[in-house]
């Protein structure tokens, strides 16, 4: 965990990846510069959105979980409500919003997502 990048640097790299790919990225809230957690909302520009929250794996690596694993739906209103509650709980939280028609996260970390039904 001590080798983890400072939050501001990690966020800067994410913003650049999003911009290079032609999508939009906004820092909605700046958190603690060094160790603030980062929550990511990805809006698909068609009324849908997903939120990704960080956690630490058993191996000590940062991974992200899709909040649908917690029973939150995919509408932008539900995503915004979740983000609002998270901001109220943690003032050191970074909130990043990505707008991408393809719904890409641009994360280099592993992402846990619910099983998609066929």
Secondary structure, DSSP 8 states (H G I E B T S, - for coil): -TT---HHHHHHHHHHHHHHTT-EEEEEE---TTT--EEEEEE-SSSBEEEEEEEE-TTS-EEEEEGGGGT--SBHHHHHHHHHHHHHH-TT-EEEEEE-TT-----SS-EE------
